[in-house]
């Protein structure tokens, strides 16, 4: 049976969506069938990231599925042929229009409860019917009902954080106060130090040890701040264009640990 992984963060700007996208591509390159869902309805980005891979106008969004306007198969897009691999990748996109974003804000608790049931049915469909190996959720940052839904319905939550002290303090507070939700979470540190220092192994080990003590959760990986990645166009093809890039190498290490986990 496959595994559902939520990629979460306390705030925007941590690189969560780029990590979710490239992690999905790394797993795809390793021969796994993957599905990537944009559950960040407040600030959707995957429609832009995958714009070059989507050949036809999007007819149905994940918004439509959660609002009972379509079945789940209508809201999934198969982009496997554009990724140059033998594996299968299905993406589900959140509608980036301002109207769609506003319509998803401030939903009632009853709607969110219904959305959780639909997310669980979506998870079952992809993992059991479509036989997806890894289902990855790109969640809404912070503590929102939608993000809690994504985390609780996943087998493994990954919390993306930066080395900013305010970010670390906030993440530690959330992990402590919502221990029942994030009890088995792993931490992925992004933008932790300049890329020129990425080879200082002793410094990295000391950082990991300190963060694990502070956060009370295992660190699954540390990724330096690669300036060229930050400046580059946000698309899905970094692993295709530059598979030897150290950013991809770091994510391959993370993927290996996930497979072993």
Helices and strands as residue ranges (DSSP letters): E 3-9, H 16-29, E 34-38, H 46-49, H 62-66, G 72-75, E 76-78, G 80-82, E 89-92, H 98-104, H 109-124, I 125-129, E 134-138, H 145-152, E 156-161, H 165-177, E 186-194, G 195-197, H 201-215, E 219-225, H 227-231, H 238-241, H 246-260
